[in-house]
């Protein structure tokens, strides 16, 4: 009985110790398992974020490649267009130089007579050089000071000129419109605000305005070429008031060469205008300090 009792005691102690030991191990196991699961979760999340970042990087790379290809194509197109424009400008400059230096081909007598009468009826601001086919509009009367807007008097004259140039033999000829200024720099704020930042802009805008006015009265755009020469081709000395007045002009040059519709000279529908407050003709008629024709 005594031995049996001792054996039961030892067995009970063993079971108790085993139970205590098993309980501690299970707790540690759960803690380790929890930490492992958290580590796996963090690894999976990091992997997902890495894959997302890689996908985003690939997307940006593809977009950049597409943009680069598009920009390369655009640069090529612009280069081609620039070459074409340079070629057109060279052709215009050559024609102008030939007309001024040697004179154009002879115009039909009936056309010369019509243009001579037209100039005589507007002799206060229009000259006609029949040997070269050049009709010169004096800018001081054709435009407001520092402006590319035509005066009513100039508009009326251009409508009559368009009727002459759109009928008979004249209807098939090319027309070059060249704007010129004196050498005085553009300085008035209202002139600059209207988009005439310097003499190049002012001369080109005036030429375009004349072309647009002729176009209103049935002169097709493919017959016309417009160019601005600023103060680079003076008729007289810019050192005097009289000389500067002569140099401020727009020339309509009739070239007795058949205009081909396939070789289209582009006519801008609107003049480039700087952003900001527009400037009215009334504002141009007002003068600040200095001569009324200051720019």
Secondary structure, DSSP 4 states (H G I P E B T S, - for coil): -HHHHHHHHHHHHHHHHHHHHHHHHHHHHHHHHHHHHHHHHHHHHHHHHHHHHHHHHHHHHHHHHHHHHHHHHHHHHHHHHHHHHHHHHHHHHHHHHHHHHH--PPPPHHHHHHHHHHHHTTTTTEEEETTTTEEEEEHHHHB-TT--SBPHHHHHHHHHHHHHHTSGGGGGEEEEEEEE--SPPP--HHHHHTT--SHHHHHHHHHHHHHHHHHHTT--GGGEEEEE-TTSS-SS-TTSHHHHHHHSEEEEEEEEEEPPTTSPPP--SS----SS----HHHHH---SS-TT--
